[in-house]
Amino acid sequence: MSPMANQIQQEKIYSRTGLAAGSSQTVTWKNPPQETPLSFWAAANPPTAAGQHGTSHGAVEITGVVHHYDRDNYNGDRHSVDITVKNVGSTVTGYDVWMTWLTTS
């Protein structure tokens, strides 16, 4: 029997634009995979730089991840995750939130 190798999987689960400097936004993602270790990370996506020597900067961090598990004997159980992202930069920026997990092959 050969050893099983773990593979890192990733999926962009949502994108947002227009997050003001210092502001936070919470998005609920429904039905994440269960019984699988998950990791969430955010990547800044600042607006396009304008002008010949223009620059643009974005900086975001995930400040909270809350897992909800609703047991329902009539409609079936439901899972969701609230992910809070904060703009820690000094200008408006967009961002993407990604999920990673391990699978065995």
N, CA, C and O atoms as a GROMACS GRO file, in nm:
protein
  420
    1MET      N    1   0.085  -0.117   0.000
    1MET     CA    2   0.000   0.000   0.000
    1MET      C    3   0.090   0.124   0.000
    1MET      O    4   0.180   0.135   0.083
    2SER      N    5   0.066   0.214  -0.091
    2SER     CA    6   0.146   0.336  -0.098
    2SER      C    7   0.085   0.444  -0.008
    2SER      O    8  -0.036   0.446   0.014
    3PRO      N    9   0.169   0.533   0.045
    3PRO     CA   10   0.118   0.637   0.133
    3PRO      C   11   0.030   0.735   0.056
    3PRO      O   12   0.052   0.761  -0.062
    4MET      N   13  -0.069   0.788   0.125
    4MET     CA   14  -0.159   0.886   0.064
    4MET      C   15  -0.099   1.026   0.078
    4MET      O   16  -0.050   1.062   0.185
    5ALA      N   17  -0.103   1.101  -0.027
    5ALA     CA   18  -0.048   1.236  -0.025
    5ALA      C   19  -0.160   1.337  -0.003
    5ALA      O   20  -0.269   1.323  -0.059
    6ASN      N   21  -0.132   1.437   0.077
    6ASN     CA   22  -0.228   1.545   0.096
    6ASN      C   23  -0.208   1.648  -0.014
    6ASN      O   24  -0.096   1.676  -0.055
    7GLN      N   25  -0.317   1.705  -0.059
    7GLN     CA   26  -0.312   1.812  -0.157
    7GLN      C   27  -0.387   1.932  -0.102
    7GLN      O   28  -0.493   1.918  -0.041
    8ILE      N   29  -0.331   2.050  -0.124
    8ILE     CA   30  -0.398   2.172  -0.082
    8ILE      C   31  -0.493   2.215  -0.193
    8ILE      O   32  -0.454   2.230  -0.308
    9GLN      N   33  -0.617   2.234  -0.156
    9GLN     CA   34  -0.719   2.282  -0.249
    9GLN      C   35  -0.750   2.427  -0.213
    9GLN      O   36  -0.735   2.466  -0.097
   10GLN      N   37  -0.794   2.506  -0.311
   10GLN     CA   38  -0.834   2.644  -0.280
   10GLN      C   39  -0.950   2.683  -0.369
   10GLN      O   40  -0.967   2.632  -0.480
   11GLU      N   41  -1.031   2.776  -0.316
   11GLU     CA   42  -1.146   2.826  -0.389
   11GLU      C   43  -1.174   2.969  -0.345
   11GLU      O   44  -1.179   2.997  -0.225
   12LYS      N   45  -1.192   3.058  -0.442
   12LYS     CA   46  -1.235   3.194  -0.408
   12LYS      C   47  -1.384   3.186  -0.378
   12LYS      O   48  -1.462   3.142  -0.463
   13ILE      N   49  -1.423   3.228  -0.258
   13ILE     CA   50  -1.564   3.214  -0.220
   13ILE      C   51  -1.644   3.343  -0.235
   13ILE      O   52  -1.766   3.338  -0.245
   14TYR      N   53  -1.576   3.458  -0.237
   14TYR     CA   54  -1.646   3.581  -0.273
   14TYR      C   55  -1.550   3.696  -0.294
   14TYR      O   56  -1.435   3.692  -0.249
   15SER      N   57  -1.600   3.800  -0.362
   15SER     CA   58  -1.525   3.923  -0.388
   15SER      C   59  -1.615   4.041  -0.353
   15SER      O   60  -1.737   4.036  -0.369
   16ARG      N   61  -1.551   4.148  -0.306
   16ARG     CA   62  -1.624   4.272  -0.274
   16ARG      C   63  -1.541   4.390  -0.323
   16ARG      O   64  -1.420   4.381  -0.338
   17THR      N   65  -1.609   4.502  -0.348
   17THR     CA   66  -1.542   4.626  -0.386
   17THR      C   67  -1.586   4.736  -0.291
   17THR      O   68  -1.688   4.724  -0.224
   18GLY      N   69  -1.508   4.843  -0.285
   18GLY     CA   70  -1.550   4.963  -0.215
   18GLY      C   71  -1.552   4.957  -0.064
   18GLY      O   72  -1.638   5.019  -0.002
   19LEU      N   73  -1.460   4.886  -0.002
   19LEU     CA   74  -1.453   4.884   0.144
   19LEU      C   75  -1.370   5.003   0.191
   19LEU      O   76  -1.251   5.012   0.162
   20ALA      N   77  -1.434   5.094   0.264
   20ALA     CA   78  -1.368   5.218   0.308
   20ALA      C   79  -1.258   5.188   0.410
   20ALA      O   80  -1.263   5.088   0.482
   21ALA      N   81  -1.159   5.277   0.414
   21ALA     CA   82  -1.049   5.264   0.509
   21ALA      C   83  -1.105   5.257   0.652
   21ALA      O   84  -1.189   5.339   0.690
   22GLY      N   85  -1.058   5.161   0.730
   22GLY     CA   86  -1.101   5.145   0.868
   22GLY      C   87  -1.232   5.071   0.885
   22GLY      O   88  -1.270   5.039   0.998
   23SER      N   89  -1.303   5.043   0.777
   23SER     CA   90  -1.432   4.976   0.785
   23SER      C   91  -1.418   4.825   0.782
   23SER      O   92  -1.319   4.770   0.734
   24SER      N   93  -1.520   4.759   0.836
   24SER     CA   94  -1.527   4.613   0.833
   24SER      C   95  -1.655   4.571   0.765
   24SER      O   96  -1.753   4.644   0.762
   25GLN      N   97  -1.652   4.452   0.710
   25GLN     CA   98  -1.770   4.395   0.644
   25GLN      C   99  -1.776   4.248   0.677
   25GLN      O  100  -1.675   4.177   0.670
   26THR      N  101  -1.894   4.200   0.714
   26THR     CA  102  -1.915   4.059   0.744
   26THR      C  103  -2.004   3.998   0.637
   26THR      O  104  -2.110   4.052   0.604
   27VAL      N  105  -1.961   3.885   0.583
   27VAL     CA  106  -2.037   3.813   0.483
   27VAL      C  107  -2.060   3.672   0.535
   27VAL      O  108  -1.969   3.610   0.589
   28THR      N  109  -2.181   3.622   0.517
   28THR     CA  110  -2.214   3.485   0.557
   28THR      C  111  -2.200   3.395   0.436
   28THR      O  112  -2.259   3.419   0.331
   29TRP      N  113  -2.120   3.290   0.454
   29TRP     CA  114  -2.103   3.189   0.349
   29TRP      C  115  -2.174   3.064   0.396
   29TRP      O  116  -2.142   3.009   0.502
   30LYS      N  117  -2.270   3.018   0.317
   30LYS     CA  118  -2.355   2.906   0.357
   30LYS      C  119  -2.299   2.773   0.306
   30LYS      O  120  -2.240   2.765   0.199
   31ASN      N  121  -2.319   2.671   0.386
   31ASN     CA  122  -2.286   2.532   0.354
   31ASN      C  123  -2.139   2.508   0.324
   31ASN      O  124  -2.106   2.451   0.219
   32PRO      N  125  -2.048   2.550   0.413
   32PRO     CA  126  -1.907   2.515   0.392
   32PRO      C  127  -1.888   2.364   0.410
   32PRO      O  128  -1.971   2.299   0.474
   33PRO      N  129  -1.781   2.308   0.356
   33PRO     CA  130  -1.755   2.165   0.376
   33PRO      C  131  -1.746   2.132   0.525
   33PRO      O  132  -1.691   2.210   0.603
   34GLN      N  133  -1.799   2.018   0.562
   34GLN     CA  134  -1.799   1.977   0.702
   34GLN      C  135  -1.695   1.868   0.725
   34GLN      O  136  -1.654   1.798   0.632
   35GLU      N  137  -1.651   1.857   0.851
   35GLU     CA  138  -1.554   1.757   0.894
   35GLU      C  139  -1.425   1.766   0.812
   35GLU      O  140  -1.360   1.665   0.784
   36THR      N  141  -1.390   1.890   0.774
   36THR     CA  142  -1.269   1.918   0.697
   36THR      C  143  -1.205   2.042   0.757
   36THR      O  144  -1.272   2.144   0.771
   37PRO      N  145  -1.078   2.037   0.793
   37PRO     CA  146  -1.012   2.159   0.841
   37PRO      C  147  -1.007   2.264   0.730
   37PRO      O  148  -0.959   2.237   0.620
   38LEU      N  149  -1.057   2.382   0.759
   38LEU     CA  150  -1.064   2.491   0.662
   38LEU      C  151  -0.978   2.607   0.706
   38LEU      O  152  -0.956   2.628   0.825
   39SER      N  153  -0.932   2.682   0.610
   39SER     CA  154  -0.860   2.806   0.637
   39SER      C  155  -0.916   2.912   0.544
   39SER      O  156  -0.944   2.885   0.427
   40PHE      N  157  -0.934   3.033   0.596
   40PHE     CA  158  -0.984   3.144   0.515
   40PHE      C  159  -0.879   3.254   0.513
   40PHE      O  160  -0.814   3.280   0.614
   41TRP      N  161  -0.861   3.318   0.398
   41TRP     CA  162  -0.767   3.430   0.389
   41TRP      C  163  -0.822   3.532   0.292
   41TRP      O  164  -0.896   3.498   0.199
   42ALA      N  165  -0.784   3.657   0.314
   42ALA     CA  166  -0.832   3.768   0.231
   42ALA      C  167  -0.716   3.830   0.157
   42ALA      O  168  -0.605   3.841   0.210
   43ALA      N  169  -0.742   3.870   0.034
   43ALA     CA  170  -0.642   3.936  -0.050
   43ALA      C  171  -0.698   4.070  -0.096
   43ALA      O  172  -0.806   4.075  -0.155
   44ALA      N  173  -0.624   4.177  -0.071
   44ALA     CA  174  -0.667   4.310  -0.115
   44ALA      C  175  -0.671   4.315  -0.268
   44ALA      O  176  -0.590   4.252  -0.336
   45ASN      N  177  -0.766   4.390  -0.320
   45ASN     CA  178  -0.780   4.412  -0.463
   45ASN      C  179  -0.810   4.560  -0.484
   45ASN      O  180  -0.925   4.598  -0.508
   46PRO      N  181  -0.705   4.646  -0.476
   46PRO     CA  182  -0.727   4.791  -0.483
   46PRO      C  183  -0.771   4.836  -0.621
   46PRO      O  184  -0.753   4.764  -0.719
   47PRO      N  185  -0.829   4.957  -0.629
   47PRO     CA  186  -0.870   5.010  -0.759
   47PRO      C  187  -0.750   5.028  -0.852
   47PRO      O  188  -0.635   5.035  -0.806
   48THR      N  189  -0.776   5.036  -0.980
   48THR     CA  190  -0.671   5.060  -1.079
   48THR      C  191  -0.606   5.194  -1.053
   48THR      O  192  -0.674   5.293  -1.026
   49ALA      N  193  -0.475   5.198  -1.060
   49ALA     CA  194  -0.400   5.324  -1.042
   49ALA      C  195  -0.426   5.414  -1.162
   49ALA      O  196  -0.432   5.367  -1.276
   50ALA      N  197  -0.440   5.543  -1.138
   50ALA     CA  198  -0.466   5.640  -1.244
   50ALA      C  199  -0.343   5.727  -1.268
   50ALA      O  200  -0.265   5.752  -1.176
   51GLY      N  201  -0.328   5.772  -1.390
   51GLY     CA  202  -0.219   5.864  -1.423
   51GLY      C  203  -0.092   5.793  -1.459
   51GLY      O  204  -0.076   5.673  -1.435
   52GLN      N  205   0.000   5.869  -1.517
   52GLN     CA  206   0.126   5.812  -1.567
   52GLN      C  207   0.208   5.746  -1.457
   52GLN      O  208   0.265   5.640  -1.479
   53HIS      N  209   0.214   5.806  -1.340
   53HIS     CA  210   0.292   5.750  -1.229
   53HIS      C  211   0.201   5.716  -1.110
   53HIS      O  212   0.245   5.718  -0.995
   54GLY      N  213   0.076   5.686  -1.139
   54GLY     CA  214  -0.021   5.659  -1.034
   54GLY      C  215   0.008   5.530  -0.958
   54GLY      O  216   0.070   5.438  -1.010
   55THR      N  217  -0.036   5.528  -0.836
   55THR     CA  218  -0.025   5.407  -0.754
   55THR      C  219  -0.159   5.381  -0.687
   55THR      O  220  -0.243   5.470  -0.679
   56SER      N  221  -0.177   5.262  -0.641
   56SER     CA  222  -0.297   5.223  -0.568
   56SER      C  223  -0.255   5.118  -0.466
   56SER      O  224  -0.169   5.034  -0.494
   57HIS      N  225  -0.315   5.122  -0.349
   57HIS     CA  226  -0.275   5.032  -0.242
   57HIS      C  227  -0.399   4.981  -0.169
   57HIS      O  228  -0.496   5.055  -0.151
   58GLY      N  229  -0.394   4.857  -0.128
   58GLY     CA  230  -0.500   4.800  -0.047
   58GLY      C  231  -0.439   4.711   0.059
   58GLY      O  232  -0.337   4.646   0.036
   59ALA      N  233  -0.502   4.707   0.177
   59ALA     CA  234  -0.455   4.621   0.286
   59ALA      C  235  -0.577   4.575   0.365
   59ALA      O  236  -0.653   4.657   0.417
   60VAL      N  237  -0.596   4.445   0.374
   60VAL     CA  238  -0.711   4.390   0.446
   60VAL      C  239  -0.666   4.277   0.538
   60VAL      O  240  -0.563   4.213   0.515
   61GLU      N  241  -0.745   4.254   0.641
   61GLU     CA  242  -0.722   4.139   0.728
   61GLU      C  243  -0.855   4.079   0.769
   61GLU      O  244  -0.956   4.149   0.778
   62ILE      N  245  -0.854   3.949   0.793
   62ILE     CA  246  -0.973   3.882   0.847
   62ILE      C  247  -0.966   3.898   0.998
   62ILE      O  248  -0.871   3.856   1.063
   63THR      N  249  -1.070   3.961   1.054
   63THR     CA  250  -1.072   3.985   1.198
   63THR      C  251  -1.161   3.888   1.273
   63THR      O  252  -1.160   3.885   1.396
   64GLY      N  253  -1.238   3.809   1.200
   64GLY     CA  254  -1.324   3.713   1.268
   64GLY      C  255  -1.379   3.608   1.175
   64GLY      O  256  -1.413   3.636   1.060
   65VAL      N  257  -1.388   3.484   1.226
   65VAL     CA  258  -1.453   3.374   1.157
   65VAL      C  259  -1.540   3.303   1.260
   65VAL      O  260  -1.490   3.254   1.361
   66VAL      N  261  -1.669   3.299   1.233
   66VAL     CA  262  -1.763   3.237   1.326
   66VAL      C  263  -1.840   3.128   1.252
   66VAL      O  264  -1.902   3.154   1.149
   67HIS      N  265  -1.835   3.006   1.306
   67HIS     CA  266  -1.907   2.893   1.247
   67HIS      C  267  -2.042   2.876   1.317
   67HIS      O  268  -2.050   2.875   1.440
   68HIS      N  269  -2.147   2.864   1.237
   68HIS     CA  270  -2.283   2.842   1.289
   68HIS      C  271  -2.330   2.704   1.246
   68HIS      O  272  -2.312   2.664   1.131
   69TYR      N  273  -2.391   2.632   1.338
   69TYR     CA  274  -2.447   2.500   1.310
   69TYR      C  275  -2.589   2.501   1.364
   69TYR      O  276  -2.610   2.506   1.485
   70ASP      N  277  -2.688   2.496   1.274
   70ASP     CA  278  -2.829   2.497   1.310
   70ASP      C  279  -2.886   2.358   1.290
   70ASP      O  280  -2.895   2.308   1.177
   71ARG      N  281  -2.925   2.295   1.400
   71ARG     CA  282  -2.989   2.164   1.392
   71ARG      C  283  -3.139   2.185   1.373
   71ARG      O  284  -3.202   2.262   1.446
   72ASP      N  285  -3.194   2.115   1.275
   72ASP     CA  286  -3.335   2.133   1.241
   72ASP      C  287  -3.391   1.997   1.202
   72ASP      O  288  -3.359   1.944   1.095
   73ASN      N  289  -3.476   1.940   1.288
   73ASN     CA  290  -3.532   1.808   1.262
   73ASN      C  291  -3.633   1.808   1.148
   73ASN      O  292  -3.666   1.702   1.095
   74TYR      N  293  -3.683   1.924   1.110
   74TYR     CA  294  -3.784   1.931   1.004
   74TYR      C  295  -3.720   1.962   0.868
   74TYR      O  296  -3.748   1.893   0.770
   75ASN      N  297  -3.636   2.065   0.862
   75ASN     CA  298  -3.578   2.110   0.736
   75ASN      C  299  -3.436   2.061   0.711
   75ASN      O  300  -3.380   2.085   0.604
   76GLY      N  301  -3.377   1.993   0.807
   76GLY     CA  302  -3.239   1.946   0.792
   76GLY      C  303  -3.141   2.044   0.852
   76GLY      O  304  -3.168   2.164   0.861
   77ASP      N  305  -3.028   1.993   0.894
   77ASP     CA  306  -2.925   2.076   0.957
   77ASP      C  307  -2.862   2.170   0.854
   77ASP      O  308  -2.856   2.140   0.734
   78ARG      N  309  -2.815   2.286   0.903
   78ARG     CA  310  -2.751   2.386   0.818
   78ARG      C  311  -2.625   2.436   0.885
   78ARG      O  312  -2.619   2.451   1.007
   79HIS      N  313  -2.524   2.462   0.804
   79HIS     CA  314  -2.397   2.520   0.850
   79HIS      C  315  -2.374   2.650   0.774
   79HIS      O  316  -2.413   2.663   0.658
   80SER      N  317  -2.311   2.746   0.841
   80SER     CA  318  -2.270   2.868   0.775
   80SER      C  319  -2.150   2.925   0.849
   80SER      O  320  -2.124   2.891   0.965
   81VAL      N  321  -2.077   3.012   0.781
   81VAL     CA  322  -1.961   3.078   0.839
   81VAL      C  323  -1.973   3.227   0.815
   81VAL      O  324  -1.994   3.270   0.702
   82ASP      N  325  -1.961   3.307   0.921
   82ASP     CA  326  -1.953   3.453   0.909
   82ASP      C  327  -1.805   3.492   0.906
   82ASP      O  328  -1.730   3.460   0.998
   83ILE      N  329  -1.764   3.560   0.800
   83ILE     CA  330  -1.625   3.601   0.783
   83ILE      C  331  -1.622   3.754   0.782
   83ILE      O  332  -1.686   3.817   0.697
   84THR      N  333  -1.548   3.812   0.876
   84THR     CA  334  -1.538   3.958   0.886
   84THR      C  335  -1.402   4.002   0.835
   84THR      O  336  -1.298   3.955   0.881
   85VAL      N  337  -1.404   4.095   0.738
   85VAL     CA  338  -1.283   4.149   0.678
   85VAL      C  339  -1.277   4.297   0.710
   85VAL      O  340  -1.376   4.368   0.698
   86LYS      N  341  -1.158   4.344   0.750
   86LYS     CA  342  -1.137   4.486   0.782
   86LYS      C  343  -1.034   4.545   0.687
   86LYS      O  344  -0.932   4.483   0.657
   87ASN      N  345  -1.063   4.666   0.640
   87ASN     CA  346  -0.967   4.741   0.559
   87ASN      C  347  -0.873   4.811   0.656
   87ASN      O  348  -0.914   4.906   0.724
   88VAL      N  349  -0.750   4.766   0.664
   88VAL     CA  350  -0.651   4.824   0.755
   88VAL      C  351  -0.562   4.926   0.684
   88VAL      O  352  -0.466   4.978   0.742
   89GLY      N  353  -0.594   4.954   0.559
   89GLY     CA  354  -0.520   5.054   0.483
   89GLY      C  355  -0.579   5.193   0.501
   89GLY      O  356  -0.667   5.214   0.585
   90SER      N  357  -0.529   5.286   0.422
   90SER     CA  358  -0.572   5.426   0.434
   90SER      C  359  -0.660   5.472   0.319
   90SER      O  360  -0.698   5.589   0.313
   91THR      N  361  -0.693   5.382   0.226
   91THR     CA  362  -0.778   5.417   0.112
   91THR      C  363  -0.882   5.308   0.089
   91THR      O  364  -0.869   5.198   0.142
   92VAL      N  365  -0.981   5.338   0.010
   92VAL     CA  366  -1.084   5.240  -0.028
   92VAL      C  367  -1.019   5.127  -0.106
   92VAL      O  368  -0.931   5.150  -0.189
   93THR      N  369  -1.062   5.005  -0.080
   93THR     CA  370  -1.010   4.890  -0.154
   93THR      C  371  -1.118   4.784  -0.169
   93THR      O  372  -1.215   4.780  -0.094
   94GLY      N  373  -1.098   4.699  -0.266
   94GLY     CA  374  -1.178   4.579  -0.279
   94GLY      C  375  -1.099   4.462  -0.221
   94GLY      O  376  -0.984   4.478  -0.181
   95TYR      N  377  -1.161   4.346  -0.216
   95TYR     CA  378  -1.091   4.228  -0.165
   95TYR      C  379  -1.158   4.100  -0.212
   95TYR      O  380  -1.276   4.099  -0.249
   96ASP      N  381  -1.082   3.993  -0.209
   96ASP     CA  382  -1.129   3.858  -0.236
   96ASP      C  383  -1.108   3.775  -0.110
   96ASP      O  384  -1.009   3.794  -0.040
   97VAL      N  385  -1.200   3.684  -0.083
   97VAL     CA  386  -1.182   3.590   0.028
   97VAL      C  387  -1.173   3.450  -0.031
   97VAL      O  388  -1.255   3.408  -0.113
   98TRP      N  389  -1.069   3.379   0.013
   98TRP     CA  390  -1.039   3.245  -0.034
   98TRP      C  391  -1.052   3.144   0.080
   98TRP      O  392  -1.035   3.179   0.197
   99MET      N  393  -1.083   3.021   0.045
   99MET     CA  394  -1.087   2.911   0.139
   99MET      C  395  -0.987   2.806   0.091
   99MET      O  396  -0.980   2.776  -0.028
  100THR      N  397  -0.910   2.752   0.184
  100THR     CA  398  -0.820   2.641   0.151
  100THR      C  399  -0.849   2.524   0.244
  100THR      O  400  -0.896   2.542   0.357
  101TRP      N  401  -0.819   2.404   0.195
  101TRP     CA  402  -0.838   2.282   0.273
  101TRP      C  403  -0.750   2.172   0.216
  101TRP      O  404  -0.703   2.181   0.103
  102LEU      N  405  -0.729   2.069   0.294
  102LEU     CA  406  -0.649   1.955   0.252
  102LEU      C  407  -0.739   1.841   0.208
  102LEU      O  408  -0.843   1.815   0.269
  103THR      N  409  -0.697   1.773   0.103
  103THR     CA  410  -0.764   1.649   0.061
  103THR      C  411  -0.658   1.542   0.048
  103THR      O  412  -0.541   1.572   0.027
  104THR      N  413  -0.699   1.418   0.059
  104THR     CA  414  -0.605   1.308   0.037
  104THR      C  415  -0.630   1.251  -0.102
  104THR      O  416  -0.744   1.246  -0.150
  105SER      N  417  -0.523   1.209  -0.166
  105SER     CA  418  -0.537   1.153  -0.302
  105SER      C  419  -0.504   1.006  -0.302
  105SER      O  420  -0.510   0.941  -0.406
   0.00000   0.00000   0.00000
